[in-house]
Amino acid sequence: MSRMITADLVDLDLAADTKEAAARSLAERMVARGRVTDLDGFLADVAAREAQMPTGLDGGIGIPHCRSAHVTEPTLAFGRSAAGVDFGAPDGPADLIFLIGAPAGADDAHLTILSSLARQLMNEGFTGALRSVASPEAAAALIAGEEAPAEEEAEEEAGDESEDAPEGAAAGAEATGADVPFRIVAVTSCPTGIAHTYMAAESLEKAGHAAGVEVAVETQGSAGFTRLDPAVVAAADGVIFAHDVPVREKERFAGKATVDVGVKAGINRPAELIAEVREKAARGEVSAPATAASPVDKAGEPGEGYGTKLRKWLMSGVSYMVPFVAAGGLLIALGFAIGGWDIDKAPSVTEHFAWGQADSWAALMFQIGGLAFSFLVPVLAGYISYGMADRPGLVPGFVGGAIALTVNAGFLGGLVAGLLAGGTVLAIQRVRIPTVLRGIMPVVVIPLLSSIVVGFLMFLVVGKPIASLQKALTDWLSGLSGANAVILGVILGLMMCFDLGGPVNKVAYAFAVGGLANPNEGSLKVMAAVMAAGMVPPLAMALATAVRGRLFTRTERENGKAAWVLGASFISEGAIPFAAADPLRVIPATMAGGAVTGALSMAFECTLRAPHGGLFVLPLIGNPLLYLLAIVAGTVVSAGLVILLKGLRKTAPEGDGAVAAAADPQVTVAA
C-alpha cells in the first residue's frame, strides 16, 4: 500500500464544496505524482462511475473510484473535509474522502490491497484515527497499514474475549439453541469491483458474527473471484446477493432462501438482510432453479448493462466467424491468384484433378475456401445465440443461420437469426419444468422447440424482408461510384481507426466481410478500403516515432519498431499502446489518416478478395500501386497530425538530465 499512497497524496484540509471539485483536487495530486496521465480523461472516468451509483457511504465516507486507461499504477489519494462533501450517502456529507484510481489492466495483487482498504473502512477505529490524525505523513502511514489506529488495542481485547466463547459452528449453535448454526452464503459485487464489493463483504461478516450466524462471502471484484467451496454452498440455509452487476454462476445457489439486494444494502443494513433470509428459510420460501449463465455473463466485466451485453453477443458471433472468413477467404483468393478469375467455373476436384497442373491445385484451394466460406452465416448466428444462452443456443442458432442462407437473407439474416435463437432459448428456460423433465431439456426439448420457433420466424416472418434489404444493400454496393464511393470510404476509414480493433472497428470489418459471401465489384472495393484504413494507425505511429522520436517515451519508440510489422499485417491493435497513453491526440490523428486512405482506396477503385493479410496479399489486390499510394497518404497524414498535436504540449527534456522523465515518462503538461 505504501506505493499507492504517500504524504503528497493526502490533503487534511480539503477545500471543496462539491464532489466534482473534491475529485479534481485529489486527482491533481495524482497528476503531480505522475500517477495519472490525463486529468480530464481520468475525471471523466470517475464521473462515469459515479453516475452508475453514488459512492457515498454511511458514516461520513466518500469513496469515488474507477478503473481508467489514464492511470499508470494503482493509486489512492485521501482528503479530509471540515465542511463535508455530498457523495449521495443517506446520512449526509462525507468528511473522509478516498479517491482510488486503478489502471484498466491492474494486476490482482494491487487490487487485493485496495480491497483490504475497503474492508478497513468498515472499522470504526480506523476511520476515527483518520479523523484525528495530525499530519499527512501519519495519515498516509495509517492508510498504508504502517501505523495502527489507537483503538486497535481495544479491538484486540474484544477479540480475546470472543476467543473464550465457542467458535464457528459451536458459537452459532449456542446463539440459536440448535446443534448446527444457521449458515448463510453471500455474493457481493459492484460496478467497478474495487471498493463496495469488499465493504459489503466485511459488513455482512461482522453482522453474522454478532448474530451467531455463519456467513461465508464470495467477493466478485476486479481481482477476479474465488468460488465458494461447493460443500459450503450445499450446506447453506440461505443466500444473500448484495450486487449491482449480474452474479456470476448464479445457478450454484438455486433452491435456497434468497435475499437479493443492491450492494449498498449489504454495507448499510446487513443485520436486516440476515434476519430477512432467516425468516424466508423458516417459511420454506426458496428461489427457483437458476439457469446457467451464458458465456458472456461468465466472462463479463463488472458494470455491464444490456447494451454492452448486446455488443458482446454480436462480437461473440463475429469472433467465431473470423477464422472461417480468414481461412476461406484467403484460400479463395489464392485460387484466383493461381488459376485466374475463371477458376470459379472449374469442375469439382472430385471429378477432375491433375496432380501436376497448377489449375487443379487452384481449383482445390478455391473449392475448399468456398466450403469454409459457406459456414460464415451459420457460425455467426450460432455463436451469437451461444453467447446469449450457452450450448442450448447452438442448434437453433445454426439452424437459423442456415435458413438465412436459404432465403438469401445473408449476413444481416445471420445477425437476426442469432438474436432470435438466443432470445427464444432464454424464454424457454424461464418456464418452470417438472424435475423429472429437466434432464432432457437441454438435449431434446430446448433444441426442438427453439428450432421450430426460429425456423418459423426466419422462413415466414422476417426472412423475406431481410433478404430484400440484403439485396438492396448488395445492389447499392454494386453501383457505388464517384462521390458516393468516396463518402463510404471516409466513413469506413473513420470506423476502422476509431477504437483500433474494438466494437466499432469490428462492425466495419464485419460489414466488409459480409460482402465477400456474395462478392461483386462494390463489395470488393469495400473490403479493400477497410483493410487499407485498418493498416494506417500502427504504420502512422511507427513513422511518427521514427521521425520525431523525442516526442515519445523510450517504450513507445520500441513499440514503434514493432508497429511497422503489425501495420503491414493489418493488425490495427498495434497502435493501442499509443492511443491508451495519449488518446486525445492519437485517436483523432489516426481517424483522419484512415478517412483519407478509405476515400482514396474507393476513388482508385481498388479491390480485394482476401479478408486479411495486409501487404502480404498485395498480389491479390486490384490496382495495387494506387492501393499502396492510398495507404502511404493516410499514414503520412496521421503521422503528421500526431507530431503536430504532440508538439503543442510541453514535454520533459530528454538527455543526461532526463532521469525523472525516464522514470516516469508519462509526466506531461498539456498546452
ZAMARGU-4260 file (C-alpha; in steps of 0.2 Angstrom, whole numbers, plus 5000, padded with zeros to 4 digits):
<rodrens>
0) 5000/5000/5000 | 5015/5012/5003 | 5017/5013/4984 | 4999/5018/4982 | 4998/5032/4994
5) 5011/5045/5000 | 5010/5061/5010 | 5010/5070/4994 | 4993/5062/4990 | 4985/5067/5007
10) 4975/5084/5010 | 4970/5085/5028 | 4961/5102/5024 | 4952/5098/5008 | 4943/5114/5002
15) 4929/5108/4990 | 4911/5111/4991 | 4906/5098/4978 | 4911/5080/4974 | 4917/5085/4957
20) 4928/5099/4965 | 4934/5086/4978 | 4939/5073/4965 | 4948/5086/4954 | 4958/5092/4969
25) 4964/5075/4974 | 4966/5070/4956 | 4978/5085/4953 | 4989/5077/4967 | 4989/5061/4957
30) 4994/5070/4941 | 5008/5079/4950 | 5015/5062/4956 | 5014/5055/4938 | 5001/5043/4943
35) 4988/5050/4931 | 4992/5055/4913 | 4977/5064/4908 | 4967/5074/4922 | 4951/5077/4912
40) 4951/5060/4905 | 4953/5052/4922 | 4939/5063/4930 | 4928/5059/4916 | 4930/5040/4920
45) 4927/5045/4939 | 4911/5054/4934 | 4905/5039/4923 | 4907/5028/4938 | 4898/5040/4950
50) 4884/5041/4938 | 4881/5022/4939 | 4879/5023/4958 | 4884/5036/4971 | 4899/5032/4981
55) 4895/5040/4997 | 4893/5028/5012 | 4885/5030/5029 | 4897/5036/5042 | 4904/5051/5033
60) 4914/5042/5019 | 4915/5046/5001 | 4925/5034/4990 | 4925/5039/4972 | 4934/5027/4962
65) 4936/5020/4944 | 4947/5009/4933 | 4955/5020/4919 | 4967/5020/4905 | 4974/5036/4911
70) 4980/5029/4927 | 4998/5022/4927 | 4998/5012/4943 | 4985/5009/4957 | 4984/5025/4967
75) 4975/5031/4982 | 4973/5050/4987 | 4965/5055/5003 | 4956/5071/5008 | 4948/5076/5025
80) 4935/5090/5023 | 4929/5100/5038 | 4913/5106/5030 | 4909/5089/5022 | 4906/5085/5003
85) 4889/5077/4997 | 4893/5060/4989 | 4875/5054/4990 | 4876/5045/5006 | 4859/5043/5016
90) 4866/5050/5032 | 4873/5066/5024 | 4890/5073/5018 | 4907/5064/5019 | 4921/5071/5028
95) 4933/5057/5024 | 4936/5056/5005 | 4946/5042/4996 | 4949/5044/4978 | 4955/5027/4971
100) 4962/5025/4953 | 4966/5008/4946 | 4974/5005/4928 | 4962/4997/4916 | 4973/4981/4917
105) 4978/4982/4936 | 4985/4966/4942 | 4977/4956/4955 | 4990/4959/4969 | 4987/4978/4969
110) 4968/4976/4968 | 4969/4964/4983 | 4977/4978/4993 | 4964/4990/4988 | 4950/4978/4993
115) 4959/4977/5010 | 4957/4996/5012 | 4939/4994/5008 | 4937/4982/5022 | 4946/4993/5034
120) 4934/5007/5031 | 4921/4997/5040 | 4932/4998/5055 | 4927/5012/5066 | 4944/5013/5075
125) 4952/5015/5058 | 4940/5030/5052 | 4941/5038/5069 | 4960/5038/5069 | 4959/5046/5051
130) 4948/5060/5058 | 4961/5064/5072 | 4977/5062/5063 | 4988/5077/5063 | 4999/5076/5048
135) 4999/5070/5030 | 5013/5058/5034 | 5004/5050/5048 | 4988/5048/5038 | 4997/5040/5024
140) 5006/5028/5036 | 4989/5024/5044 | 4981/5020/5027 | 4996/5010/5021 | 4995/5000/5037
145) 5012/5005/5043 | 5004/5013/5059 | 4990/5005/5069 | 4975/5016/5075 | 4974/5020/5093
150) 4958/5009/5095 | 4967/4994/5090 | 4971/4988/5107 | 4953/4989/5112 | 4948/4978/5097
155) 4961/4966/5101 | 4955/4964/5119 | 4937/4962/5112 | 4944/4948/5101 | 4952/4940/5116
160) 4936/4939/5125 | 4927/4932/5110 | 4940/4918/5110 | 4934/4912/5126 | 4917/4908/5118
165) 4914/4893/5107 | 4920/4897/5089 | 4912/4893/5072 | 4898/4881/5072 | 4898/4880/5091
170) 4896/4899/5093 | 4881/4898/5081 | 4874/4884/5090 | 4874/4892/5107 | 4866/4908/5099
175) 4852/4898/5091 | 4850/4884/5103 | 4852/4871/5089 | 4866/4858/5086 | 4870/4866/5069
180) 4871/4885/5067 | 4861/4894/5053 | 4873/4896/5038 | 4872/4909/5025 | 4882/4911/5009
185) 4883/4928/5001 | 4890/4936/4985 | 4895/4954/4984 | 4899/4964/4968 | 4899/4982/4962
190) 4901/4990/4945 | 4920/4993/4947 | 4923/4979/4959 | 4936/4989/4969 | 4928/4996/4985
195) 4909/4992/4988 | 4911/4974/4984 | 4923/4971/4999 | 4915/4984/5011 | 4899/4974/5009
200) 4908/4958/5012 | 4916/4965/5028 | 4899/4972/5034 | 4890/4955/5031 | 4903/4945/5040
205) 4903/4956/5055 | 4884/4956/5056 | 4884/4937/5055 | 4896/4936/5069 | 4886/4947/5080
210) 4870/4937/5076 | 4878/4920/5079 | 4877/4915/5061 | 4890/4908/5050 | 4892/4919/5035
215) 4904/4914/5020 | 4906/4928/5007 | 4911/4927/4989 | 4918/4944/4983 | 4916/4945/4964
220) 4928/4960/4961 | 4940/4967/4949 | 4954/4955/4955 | 4943/4940/4950 | 4934/4929/4962
225) 4937/4913/4971 | 4922/4902/4971 | 4915/4897/4987 | 4918/4878/4991 | 4903/4869/4984
230) 4901/4859/5000 | 4899/4876/5009 | 4886/4882/4997 | 4877/4865/4998 | 4876/4866/5017
235) 4870/4884/5017 | 4852/4888/5023 | 4851/4904/5014 | 4859/4916/5002 | 4862/4935/5001
240) 4865/4943/4985 | 4872/4961/4988 | 4876/4966/4970 | 4874/4979/4957 | 4880/4969/4942
245) 4875/4951/4937 | 4880/4937/4949 | 4892/4925/4940 | 4887/4907/4940 | 4871/4911/4950
250) 4864/4894/4946 | 4876/4887/4960 | 4864/4895/4973 | 4847/4889/4967 | 4834/4881/4978
255) 4838/4891/4994 | 4831/4905/5004 | 4837/4920/4995 | 4838/4939/4998 | 4843/4949/4983
260) 4848/4967/4985 | 4860/4981/4979 | 4877/4981/4986 | 4874/4997/4997 | 4861/4987/5007
265) 4874/4975/5011 | 4885/4989/5018 | 4872/4999/5027 | 4859/4986/5034 | 4867/4969/5035
270) 4858/4964/5051 | 4842/4966/5042 | 4847/4956/5027 | 4852/4942/5039 | 4836/4942/5048
275) 4826/4943/5032 | 4835/4927/5025 | 4832/4918/5041 | 4813/4922/5040 | 4812/4916/5022
280) 4821/4900/5027 | 4809/4897/5042 | 4794/4899/5030 | 4801/4887/5017 | 4802/4901/5004
285) 4816/4896/4992 | 4822/4903/4975 | 4818/4895/4958 | 4831/4884/4950 | 4843/4896/4941
290) 4848/4894/4923 | 4866/4893/4919 | 4875/4909/4915 | 4879/4912/4897 | 4897/4913/4891
295) 4896/4932/4890 | 4890/4933/4908 | 4903/4921/4914 | 4917/4932/4906 | 4908/4949/4909
300) 4916/4964/4917 | 4908/4972/4932 | 4895/4986/4927 | 4890/4979/4911 | 4872/4984/4905
305) 4862/4975/4892 | 4868/4987/4879 | 4886/4981/4882 | 4880/4963/4883 | 4871/4965/4866
310) 4888/4971/4859 | 4897/4956/4866 | 4884/4944/4859 | 4887/4951/4842 | 4905/4951/4844
315) 4905/4933/4850 | 4897/4928/4834 | 4910/4939/4824 | 4925/4932/4834 | 4920/4914/4830
320) 4916/4918/4812 | 4933/4927/4808 | 4943/4911/4807 | 4931/4904/4794 | 4932/4920/4785
325) 4951/4921/4786 | 4954/4903/4780 | 4940/4903/4767 | 4944/4920/4760 | 4962/4918/4759
330) 4960/4900/4750 | 4948/4908/4738 | 4960/4922/4735 | 4974/4910/4732 | 4963/4900/4720
335) 4960/4916/4710 | 4979/4921/4710 | 4985/4904/4704 | 4971/4899/4692 | 4964/4916/4686
340) 4947/4924/4688 | 4938/4910/4679 | 4943/4897/4692 | 4926/4898/4699 | 4920/4889/4684
345) 4932/4874/4686 | 4923/4857/4689 | 4923/4848/4706 | 4940/4842/4710 | 4932/4825/4715
350) 4928/4823/4696 | 4944/4830/4689 | 4961/4833/4697 | 4978/4833/4689 | 4992/4832/4701
355) 5004/4841/4690 | 4993/4855/4685 | 4993/4872/4694 | 4975/4875/4689 | 4969/4859/4698
360) 4978/4865/4714 | 4970/4882/4711 | 4953/4874/4710 | 4956/4863/4725 | 4960/4879/4735
365) 4945/4888/4728 | 4933/4874/4732 | 4939/4872/4750 | 4939/4890/4753 | 4921/4891/4746
370) 4915/4877/4758 | 4924/4886/4773 | 4915/4902/4767 | 4898/4893/4767 | 4899/4891/4786
375) 4901/4910/4788 | 4882/4915/4791 | 4878/4899/4801 | 4893/4901/4813 | 4889/4919/4815
380) 4871/4916/4820 | 4875/4900/4830 | 4888/4909/4841 | 4878/4925/4844 | 4865/4913/4851
385) 4878/4904/4861 | 4884/4920/4868 | 4867/4923/4874 | 4861/4906/4880 | 4876/4894/4881
390) 4876/4877/4872 | 4857/4876/4871 | 4858/4891/4859 | 4869/4882/4846 | 4856/4872/4837
395) 4843/4885/4834 | 4857/4897/4830 | 4865/4886/4817 | 4848/4882/4810 | 4843/4900/4809
400) 4859/4904/4800 | 4857/4890/4788 | 4839/4897/4784 | 4846/4914/4782 | 4857/4907/4768
405) 4842/4898/4760 | 4831/4913/4759 | 4846/4924/4753 | 4845/4935/4769 | 4864/4934/4770
410) 4874/4942/4783 | 4860/4953/4790 | 4849/4937/4791 | 4863/4928/4802 | 4863/4943/4814
415) 4844/4942/4816 | 4843/4923/4817 | 4857/4923/4831 | 4847/4935/4841 | 4831/4927/4839
420) 4838/4910/4843 | 4846/4916/4859 | 4831/4925/4864 | 4820/4910/4861 | 4831/4899/4871
425) 4831/4911/4886 | 4812/4912/4885 | 4810/4893/4886 | 4822/4892/4900 | 4811/4903/4911
430) 4797/4891/4910 | 4795/4881/4926 | 4798/4862/4922 | 4794/4847/4932 | 4810/4840/4940
435) 4808/4823/4930 | 4809/4833/4914 | 4824/4844/4917 | 4837/4831/4912 | 4831/4831/4894
440) 4828/4849/4892 | 4845/4854/4885 | 4847/4839/4874 | 4829/4837/4867 | 4816/4849/4872
445) 4825/4866/4870 | 4833/4862/4853 | 4817/4855/4846 | 4806/4870/4852 | 4818/4883/4849
450) 4822/4877/4831 | 4804/4876/4827 | 4801/4894/4833 | 4816/4901/4824 | 4813/4891/4808
455) 4795/4898/4808 | 4801/4916/4811 | 4815/4915/4798 | 4805/4906/4784 | 4789/4915/4786
460) 4790/4931/4795 | 4807/4940/4795 | 4817/4931/4782 | 4810/4938/4766 | 4810/4957/4772
465) 4829/4954/4777 | 4833/4946/4760 | 4825/4961/4752 | 4836/4973/4762 | 4851/4962/4759
470) 4848/4963/4740 | 4845/4982/4741 | 4862/4983/4750 | 4871/4972/4738 | 4864/4982/4723
475) 4869/4998/4731 | 4887/4992/4734 | 4887/4986/4716 | 4883/5003/4709 | 4894/5013/4720
480) 4905/5025/4710 | 4911/5043/4711 | 4907/5053/4726 | 4896/5040/4735 | 4910/5028/4735
485) 4922/5041/4742 | 4910/5045/4756 | 4908/5027/4761 | 4927/5025/4761 | 4928/5040/4773
490) 4915/5033/4784 | 4923/5015/4784 | 4940/5023/4787 | 4934/5033/4802 | 4926/5017/4809
495) 4942/5006/4807 | 4953/5019/4816 | 4941/5025/4830 | 4944/5011/4843 | 4958/5000/4835
500) 4951/4983/4835 | 4936/4987/4846 | 4917/4985/4843 | 4916/5000/4830 | 4931/4993/4821
505) 4924/4976/4821 | 4907/4982/4814 | 4916/4990/4799 | 4926/4974/4796 | 4911/4963/4798
510) 4901/4974/4785 | 4916/4971/4773 | 4917/4953/4776 | 4899/4950/4774 | 4900/4957/4756
515) 4913/4943/4752 | 4900/4930/4754 | 4892/4935/4738 | 4906/4946/4730 | 4903/4960/4717
520) 4913/4974/4712 | 4906/4986/4725 | 4909/4973/4740 | 4927/4970/4734 | 4930/4989/4734
525) 4923/4990/4752 | 4935/4976/4758 | 4950/4984/4751 | 4946/5001/4759 | 4943/4993/4776
530) 4959/4984/4776 | 4969/4999/4770 | 4962/5010/4783 | 4965/4997/4797 | 4983/4997/4792
535) 4986/5016/4794 | 4986/5018/4814 | 5001/5007/4818 | 5010/5012/4802 | 5007/5030/4807
540) 5013/5028/4824 | 5029/5019/4818 | 5033/5033/4806 | 5030/5046/4819 | 5041/5038/4832
545) 5055/5037/4818 | 5053/5055/4813 | 5051/5064/4829 | 5056/5051/4842 | 5059/5064/4856
550) 5040/5067/4857 | 5038/5049/4863 | 5044/5039/4878 | 5058/5026/4876 | 5044/5012/4877
555) 5034/5020/4864 | 5049/5021/4852 | 5052/5002/4855 | 5033/4999/4851 | 5035/5009/4836
560) 5048/4997/4829 | 5035/4983/4831 | 5021/4993/4824 | 5029/4993/4806 | 5026/4974/4805
565) 5009/4975/4814 | 5003/4988/4802 | 5009/4979/4787 | 5000/4964/4793 | 4983/4973/4795
570) 4984/4972/4814 | 4976/4989/4820 | 4979/4984/4838 | 4997/4989/4835 | 4993/5007/4839
575) 4984/5003/4855 | 4998/5007/4867 | 5000/5024/4859 | 4981/5028/4860 | 4980/5022/4878
580) 4994/5034/4883 | 4988/5049/4874 | 4970/5046/4866 | 4965/5064/4864 | 4980/5066/4851
585) 4982/5049/4844 | 4964/5044/4840 | 4959/5059/4830 | 4975/5059/4820 | 4973/5041/4816
590) 4955/5043/4811 | 4960/5057/4799 | 4973/5046/4791 | 4960/5032/4790 | 4947/5043/4782
595) 4960/5049/4769 | 4965/5031/4765 | 4947/5024/4764 | 4942/5038/4752 | 4957/5036/4741
600) 4955/5017/4740 | 4937/5019/4734 | 4942/5033/4722 | 4956/5022/4715 | 4943/5008/4713
605) 4955/4996/4722 | 4948/4979/4725 | 4952/4964/4737 | 4946/4947/4738 | 4955/4942/4754
610) 4948/4947/4770 | 4965/4948/4779 | 4984/4948/4776 | 4989/4966/4774 | 5003/4970/4762
615) 5007/4951/4761 | 4991/4949/4749 | 4996/4963/4738 | 4996/4952/4723 | 4978/4949/4726
620) 4973/4967/4726 | 4966/4976/4711 | 4976/4992/4706 | 4990/4988/4719 | 5001/5003/4716
625) 4987/5015/4719 | 4982/5005/4734 | 4999/5007/4741 | 4998/5026/4737 | 4982/5027/4747
630) 4990/5018/4762 | 5005/5029/4761 | 4995/5045/4760 | 4984/5041/4775 | 5000/5035/4785
635) 5008/5052/4782 | 4993/5062/4786 | 4991/5053/4803 | 5009/5054/4807 | 5010/5072/4803
640) 4995/5076/4814 | 5001/5066/4829 | 5018/5075/4828 | 5009/5092/4827 | 4997/5089/4841
645) 5011/5081/4852 | 5022/5096/4848 | 5010/5108/4855 | 5012/5102/4873 | 5027/5104/4884
650) 5037/5089/4887 | 5051/5085/4899 | 5068/5087/4891 | 5077/5071/4887 | 5096/5069/4888
655) 5108/5067/4903 | 5096/5077/4914 | 5081/5067/4910 | 5082/5054/4924 | 5065/5059/4931
660) 5057/5058/4914 | 5064/5041/4911 | 5057/5035/4927 | 5040/5042/4924 | 5039/5045/4906
665) 5020/5050/4906 | 5023/5066/4915 | 5017/5080/4903 | 5008/5096/4904 | 4995/5099/4890
670) 4997/5115/4881
</rodrens>
